[in-house]
Amino acid sequence: MFSPTNTQMDMQIGLNQMDAAFEDFRQAYPAFDSTAKLDTLRATEYARLDQQGHIYLDYTGGGLYAESQLREHLELLSREVFGNPHSKNLTSMAMTQRVERARDYVLQYFRASPDEYMVIFTQNSTGALKLVGESYPFEPGGAYLLTFDNHNSVNGIREFARAKGAAVTYIPVIPPDLRADAEILERALEAGGRGRNNLFAYPAQSNFTGVQHPLDWIAQAQAKGWDVLLDAASFAPSNRLDLSLWHPDFVDISFYKIFGYPTGTGCLLARKTAMQKLQRPWYAGGTITFSSVVANDHYLTPGPAGFEDGTVNYLSLPAVEIGLRFMESVGIDLIHTRVLCLTGWLIDQLLSLRHSNGAPLIRLYGPANTHMRGGTVQVNFFDQDGRLFDCNDMERLANEERISLRAGCHCNPGAREVALGFTREDLIPCFRDKDHLTFEQFLHVIDGKTTGALRASIGLATTFADVYKYVRFAETFMDHQVADLLEPQTSRMGGNGYAALSD
Ligand SMILES: Cc1ncc(COP(=O)(O)O)c(C=O)c1O
């Protein structure tokens, strides 16, 4: 079984070589020099990465927190006495005030006017998307339109749409860049039933390819009578989302993706006009001003609280304000510049790697330049004969170098299917008679259909050395055969296997 050893890697890495590469990089991406502040932060706020030799390249999975965020939050919790909000006792009111401060700060951070938008705290982006999906007044004659390139939490809304009789339509993405087909989109928007409730959902940035889909689509769709759900989960961590310029009806955010801590909090930013359309399918503690068992009715609390089921994650919410203030102190435009420079260089380097017979080492899924894309670099590795290195094996081998990459489909089956060339004919059989399959039969039908890709994603604390080490790691596969990598892999399907197959 082939595996580059640490010593081999260390020898290859050689500091001089890295310095020379860095100089070339600076020449090619001169804007990088303006982001030197982030190298300082890496050494102070994110020192744990280098202390432990981690090369973290999974920012689309989750952002990393600065140490000062933790200290500030802990200091606040140690100092104050906070009770459950939603009451008029002192400790409850103190907490309510902090929760509302955090809500206001979110609006301010995204430059959203409080007259236009409200912030509903959720557990994560998925929670925000579900709130929209379950409450949107889908109807026969109406439509749910979405791009192939979408996270499963956006795809999943189609179940609500179908249940209420709305048409579900997908806009294809076109290889090799995997951008959405603008003409088909234009026609689909035009075809939306006037006078009906129509929802169009797309990601501002793909979590699979890094493609940034145009924000112009928001106004374009709204002009044709559509409500727009913009999934900003993977866009917000390194791009400015300015809601004074763009006016999507609904935006979902996971805060941990932006600043790492706390997990378990996200939000739905929603236009007040669009909120009026939503019909909650139920109510819960915290969402009502008055309800009666004997009279069998309730009043929903107006505003965000009507959508925040039960007790919000209240002790975490001050940390959202702390995180956003930290982001402001760094500067999202600086982060953006940094991420694009490193992404551009990483793509250039990976694409230049060739086996000695001239065959390319990697295939990139997504744009090969930095135009309208973010810091997500999705590839598969191939040997000289064009055989695919399993991305799960690559992830495992990267672990041996302490490089955190992510293998799989990344909850984006549409982008994966187009990227890897899976057709409807390939996949329909996987779902035939699905309720009666044994686990063994299930494994048989999906065999070969779960192939994914290897994602590197760049963020706030990424340095040149991180991407450089990934490239050096990639080089060690040149002129190696897939067979060199193989070892008995029965453990990947461990347990009942379903977890290992999670999409
Ligand atoms: C584009 C996109 N949308 C939605 C989500 C869902 O986020 P969460 O799992 O935090 O709910 C993710 C998570 O990776 C994502 O990348």
The ligand as an SDF file (V2000), in Angstrom:
LIG
                    3D

 16 16  0  0  0  0  0  0  0  0999 V2000
  -24.5010   25.8690    0.4720 C   0  0  0  0  0  0  0  0  0  0  0  0
  -24.9690   25.2490    1.7510 C   0  0  0  0  0  0  0  0  0  0  0  0
  -26.2510   25.3680    2.0990 N   0  0  0  0  0  0  0  0  0  0  0  0
  -26.7310   24.8460    3.2240 C   0  0  0  0  0  0  0  0  0  0  0  0
  -25.9170   24.1560    4.0850 C   0  0  0  0  0  0  0  0  0  0  0  0
  -26.4910   23.5760    5.3440 C   0  0  0  0  0  0  0  0  0  0  0  0
  -25.8370   24.1060    6.4390 O   0  0  0  0  0  0  0  0  0  0  0  0
  -26.0900   23.4790    7.8840 P   0  0  0  0  0  0  0  0  0  0  0  0
  -25.6340   22.0680    7.8140 O   0  0  0  0  0  0  0  0  0  0  0  0
  -25.2440   24.3190    8.7830 O   0  0  0  0  0  0  0  0  0  0  0  0
  -27.5280   23.5910    8.1710 O   0  0  0  0  0  0  0  0  0  0  0  0
  -24.5710   23.9880    3.7640 C   0  0  0  0  0  0  0  0  0  0  0  0
  -23.6750   23.2070    4.6290 C   0  0  0  0  0  0  0  0  0  0  0  0
  -22.6180   22.8030    4.2790 O   0  0  0  0  0  0  0  0  0  0  0  0
  -24.0800   24.5640    2.5690 C   0  0  0  0  0  0  0  0  0  0  0  0
  -22.7950   24.4510    2.2210 O   0  0  0  0  0  0  0  0  0  0  0  0
  1  2  1  0
  2  3  1  0
  2 15  2  0
  3  4  2  0
  4  5  1  0
  5  6  1  0
  5 12  2  0
  6  7  1  0
  7  8  1  0
  8  9  2  0
  8 10  1  0
  8 11  1  0
 12 13  1  0
 12 15  1  0
 13 14  2  0
 15 16  1  0
M  END
$$$$
